[in-house]
Amino acid sequence: MCRNIRTLFNFDPPVTHDEIAAASLQFVRKISGFTQPSTVNEAAFERAVAHTTKVAHTLLHALVTNAPPRNREAEAAKRRAKAIERFGPRGRRRRRERTP
């Protein structure tokens, strides 16, 4: 679940509200253990996502760095290359050995 949470600070172009909200949703899903809350818990879940989004927004816009902004496409290419190295090219499935 948390593999979708990415570093959002110091990128060019800057982080968007939607990206912060998506990361906040993933965070709340992880700590609550729910991917989709029940009707009884839905209000608390949505409230937690909203609060987390607000706090993350405040944090990301308050941070300061002297480092140059990172390029989103270059970082995505690095992640793809690492995934190919780890899992192989897309579309090719590894067969799992059956254990008796």
MODELLER restraints for C-alpha pairs under 7 A, 6 or more apart:
rsr = mdl.restraints
at = mdl.atoms
rsr.add(forms.Gaussian(group=physical.xy_distance, feature=features.Distance(at['CA:1:A'], at['CA:26:A']), mean=6.73, stdev=0.5))
rsr.add(forms.Gaussian(group=physical.xy_distance, feature=features.Distance(at['CA:1:A'], at['CA:30:A']), mean=6.55, stdev=0.5))
rsr.add(forms.Gaussian(group=physical.xy_distance, feature=features.Distance(at['CA:2:A'], at['CA:26:A']), mean=6.20, stdev=0.5))
rsr.add(forms.Gaussian(group=physical.xy_distance, feature=features.Distance(at['CA:2:A'], at['CA:27:A']), mean=6.88, stdev=0.5))
rsr.add(forms.Gaussian(group=physical.xy_distance, feature=features.Distance(at['CA:2:A'], at['CA:30:A']), mean=6.72, stdev=0.5))
rsr.add(forms.Gaussian(group=physical.xy_distance, feature=features.Distance(at['CA:5:A'], at['CA:23:A']), mean=5.14, stdev=0.5))
rsr.add(forms.Gaussian(group=physical.xy_distance, feature=features.Distance(at['CA:5:A'], at['CA:26:A']), mean=6.68, stdev=0.5))
rsr.add(forms.Gaussian(group=physical.xy_distance, feature=features.Distance(at['CA:8:A'], at['CA:15:A']), mean=5.97, stdev=0.5))
rsr.add(forms.Gaussian(group=physical.xy_distance, feature=features.Distance(at['CA:9:A'], at['CA:60:A']), mean=6.04, stdev=0.5))
rsr.add(forms.Gaussian(group=physical.xy_distance, feature=features.Distance(at['CA:10:A'], at['CA:69:A']), mean=4.89, stdev=0.5))
rsr.add(forms.Gaussian(group=physical.xy_distance, feature=features.Distance(at['CA:10:A'], at['CA:70:A']), mean=6.25, stdev=0.5))
rsr.add(forms.Gaussian(group=physical.xy_distance, feature=features.Distance(at['CA:11:A'], at['CA:69:A']), mean=4.81, stdev=0.5))
rsr.add(forms.Gaussian(group=physical.xy_distance, feature=features.Distance(at['CA:11:A'], at['CA:70:A']), mean=4.73, stdev=0.5))
rsr.add(forms.Gaussian(group=physical.xy_distance, feature=features.Distance(at['CA:11:A'], at['CA:71:A']), mean=6.02, stdev=0.5))
rsr.add(forms.Gaussian(group=physical.xy_distance, feature=features.Distance(at['CA:11:A'], at['CA:72:A']), mean=6.40, stdev=0.5))
rsr.add(forms.Gaussian(group=physical.xy_distance, feature=features.Distance(at['CA:12:A'], at['CA:69:A']), mean=5.57, stdev=0.5))
rsr.add(forms.Gaussian(group=physical.xy_distance, feature=features.Distance(at['CA:12:A'], at['CA:70:A']), mean=6.03, stdev=0.5))
rsr.add(forms.Gaussian(group=physical.xy_distance, feature=features.Distance(at['CA:12:A'], at['CA:71:A']), mean=5.61, stdev=0.5))
rsr.add(forms.Gaussian(group=physical.xy_distance, feature=features.Distance(at['CA:12:A'], at['CA:72:A']), mean=6.62, stdev=0.5))
rsr.add(forms.Gaussian(group=physical.xy_distance, feature=features.Distance(at['CA:20:A'], at['CA:53:A']), mean=6.04, stdev=0.5))
rsr.add(forms.Gaussian(group=physical.xy_distance, feature=features.Distance(at['CA:20:A'], at['CA:56:A']), mean=6.79, stdev=0.5))
rsr.add(forms.Gaussian(group=physical.xy_distance, feature=features.Distance(at['CA:20:A'], at['CA:57:A']), mean=6.71, stdev=0.5))
rsr.add(forms.Gaussian(group=physical.xy_distance, feature=features.Distance(at['CA:21:A'], at['CA:53:A']), mean=5.28, stdev=0.5))
rsr.add(forms.Gaussian(group=physical.xy_distance, feature=features.Distance(at['CA:24:A'], at['CA:49:A']), mean=5.76, stdev=0.5))
rsr.add(forms.Gaussian(group=physical.xy_distance, feature=features.Distance(at['CA:24:A'], at['CA:52:A']), mean=5.63, stdev=0.5))
rsr.add(forms.Gaussian(group=physical.xy_distance, feature=features.Distance(at['CA:24:A'], at['CA:53:A']), mean=5.40, stdev=0.5))
rsr.add(forms.Gaussian(group=physical.xy_distance, feature=features.Distance(at['CA:25:A'], at['CA:49:A']), mean=5.51, stdev=0.5))
rsr.add(forms.Gaussian(group=physical.xy_distance, feature=features.Distance(at['CA:28:A'], at['CA:48:A']), mean=6.83, stdev=0.5))
rsr.add(forms.Gaussian(group=physical.xy_distance, feature=features.Distance(at['CA:28:A'], at['CA:49:A']), mean=6.20, stdev=0.5))
rsr.add(forms.Gaussian(group=physical.xy_distance, feature=features.Distance(at['CA:29:A'], at['CA:35:A']), mean=5.39, stdev=0.5))
rsr.add(forms.Gaussian(group=physical.xy_distance, feature=features.Distance(at['CA:37:A'], at['CA:45:A']), mean=6.85, stdev=0.5))
